[in-house]
């Protein structure tokens, strides 16, 4: 498994629980839950059922609306309310469809939690992923607290922001094909990922 894919697998292992004062505790609890789902012998009997359970868990991973907004950058504000809702839905589907299958290939990578940085309603969880070959990669979660619940709005893998990466890609597509071209591309990509 390539370094990039392995790291993306680990990204999907992150989620947040209901209201909590400690985002690090939320991360640890949810990683344990996702690992439990992947290892569940009953769920392994039905790929479709396991995928549904994983997607439900993945659906609580990120604040999709905030991630969608940040991934579009300056292109977000000109959109109508309906367009924003449509884009947030497409973005959520992209993350869910992209990573559900990758989670299933989790292979006992170890996650070492390095530090929790709190600044009011913002937090950053710094961690390292250690593979069975003893390779190590940094993985940091950027979070905000909204209505008492910690939500992730970005993940930084080896110093590279997931959202900044999407923003660069989306900006290029919009520049070349317009916003409608980006929507069409996301719809096509999501259709392809559903069949995997």
C-alpha atoms as one frame of an Amber mdcrd trajectory, in Angstrom:
protein
   0.000   0.000   0.000   1.470   3.369  -0.950   2.305   5.965   1.684  -0.371
   8.342   0.385  -3.155   5.736   0.352  -2.181   4.427   3.782  -2.377   7.933
   5.208  -5.754   8.521   3.599  -6.965   5.307   5.209  -5.966   6.628   8.592
  -7.678   9.955   7.894 -10.958   8.130   7.685 -10.414   6.509  11.048 -10.983
   9.862  12.686 -14.360  10.947  13.991 -15.878  12.874  16.828 -18.472  11.867
  19.387 -21.242  13.860  20.994 -20.526  16.837  23.233 -17.156  16.607  24.896
 -14.667  18.951  26.473 -11.680  16.915  25.274 -11.246  16.491  21.515  -8.364
  14.046  22.031 -10.665  11.702  23.962 -13.163  11.881  21.097 -10.479  10.948
  18.581  -9.313   7.949  20.620 -12.854   6.636  21.199 -13.812   6.883  17.563
 -10.619   5.328  16.217 -11.324   2.377  18.504 -14.901   2.169  17.195 -13.851
   2.212  13.544 -11.237  -0.488  14.175 -13.929  -2.543  15.921 -16.234  -2.211
  12.894 -13.489  -3.280  10.492 -12.610  -6.308  12.662 -16.239  -7.383  13.322
 -16.643 -10.941  11.985 -20.391 -10.597  11.455 -19.976  -7.405   9.441 -17.275
  -9.050   7.334 -19.945 -11.455   6.047 -21.753  -8.608   4.297 -19.607  -6.049
   2.511 -22.675  -3.914   1.845 -23.755  -3.843   5.498 -20.233  -3.129   6.727
 -19.902  -0.357   4.152 -23.159   1.199   5.398 -21.938   1.118   9.002 -18.605
   2.633   7.994 -20.295   5.329   5.910 -22.508   6.213   8.862 -19.401   6.573
  11.000 -17.577   8.501   8.289 -20.633  10.740   8.033 -19.860  12.035  11.526
 -16.169  12.553  10.830 -16.140  16.044   9.451 -18.135  19.227   9.383 -18.827
  18.741   5.677 -20.335  22.189   5.239 -17.281  23.918   6.713 -14.940  21.667
   4.723 -16.862  22.359   1.509 -16.735  26.101   2.192 -12.989  26.067   2.892
 -12.258  23.808  -0.095 -13.917  26.297  -2.466 -12.300  29.348  -0.869 -13.252
  32.534  -2.736 -15.641  30.586  -4.993 -17.990  29.771  -2.051 -19.573  33.174
  -1.321 -20.977  33.831  -4.830 -22.953  30.549  -4.707 -26.658  30.538  -3.936
 -27.943  28.767  -0.822 -29.090  25.834  -2.990 -25.723  25.631  -4.756 -23.910
  25.614  -1.404 -26.112  22.784  -0.152 -25.583  20.834  -3.384 -21.812  21.288
  -3.245 -21.619  20.306   0.442 -23.565  17.137  -0.407 -21.271  16.295  -3.311
 -18.212  16.942  -1.160 -19.564  14.717   1.635 -20.280  11.931  -0.868 -16.764
  12.291  -2.308 -15.167  11.803   1.108 -17.475   8.943   2.075 -17.132   7.118
  -1.229 -13.390   7.696  -1.489 -12.499   6.418   1.920 -15.014   3.731   2.916
 -13.195   1.093   0.890  -9.792   2.228   2.069 -10.757   1.884   5.731 -11.486
  -1.776   5.121  -7.819  -2.349   4.289  -6.717  -1.122   7.734  -3.857  -3.369
   8.826  -3.109  -2.714  12.504  -1.255   0.533  11.940  -0.512   2.109  15.304
  -1.614   5.637  16.072   0.447   7.559  18.596  -1.223  10.665  19.986   1.479
  13.269  20.482  -0.338  16.342  21.768  -3.626  18.186  22.045  -3.471  21.948
  21.481  -6.506  23.899  22.693  -7.255  27.536  21.897 -10.805  28.443  22.906
 -13.166  26.780  20.432 -10.317  25.539  18.253  -8.131  22.498  18.752  -5.429
  20.596  16.958  -4.700  16.958  17.683  -1.196  15.962  16.665  -0.507  12.310
  16.033   1.843   9.910  14.295   0.960   6.790  12.363   3.376   3.886  12.679
   3.149   1.114  10.078   4.085  -2.525  10.570   7.346  -1.705   8.767   7.993
   1.001  11.381   7.541   3.865   8.915   6.112   6.951  10.630   3.896   9.719
   9.270   2.440  12.792  10.939  -1.324  13.226  10.984  -2.908  16.288  12.588
  -6.609  17.041  13.024  -7.889  20.626  13.047 -11.136  21.001  14.922 -13.680
  23.547  16.064 -16.267  23.268  18.806 -19.782  24.039  17.658 -22.739  23.779
  20.030 -20.648  21.742  22.458 -19.486  19.259  19.833 -15.960  19.008  18.427
 -15.894  18.764  14.640 -12.994  18.356  12.241 -12.657  20.849   9.423  -9.232
  19.776   8.144  -6.627  17.059   8.367  -2.941  17.754   7.809  -0.965  14.773
   6.478   2.819  15.094   6.554   2.396  18.872   6.622  -0.079  18.958   3.721
  -3.611  20.208   4.399  -6.354  18.035   2.913  -8.558  21.110   2.436  -5.790
  23.205   0.847  -5.121  20.299  -1.525  -8.796  20.133  -2.561  -8.940  23.949
  -2.871  -6.029  23.897  -5.330  -7.650  21.137  -7.407 -11.107  22.751  -7.359
  -9.725  26.192  -8.298  -7.977  24.722 -11.341 -11.163  22.984 -12.481 -13.260
  26.134 -11.986 -10.701  28.235 -13.869 -10.771  25.827 -16.801 -14.388  24.592
 -16.829 -16.319  26.937 -14.530 -18.223  26.017 -11.396 -20.685  23.902 -13.418
 -17.707  21.891 -14.700 -16.603  21.185 -11.129 -20.081  20.002 -10.148 -20.214
  17.693 -13.179 -16.755  16.300 -12.381 -17.719  15.607  -8.752 -20.963  13.924
  -9.811 -19.061  11.701 -12.267 -16.384  10.856  -9.691 -18.988   9.947  -7.072
 -20.785   7.689  -9.563 -17.494   5.918 -10.319 -16.644   5.457  -6.641 -20.072
   3.976  -5.848 -19.358   1.071  -8.166 -16.035   0.165  -6.501
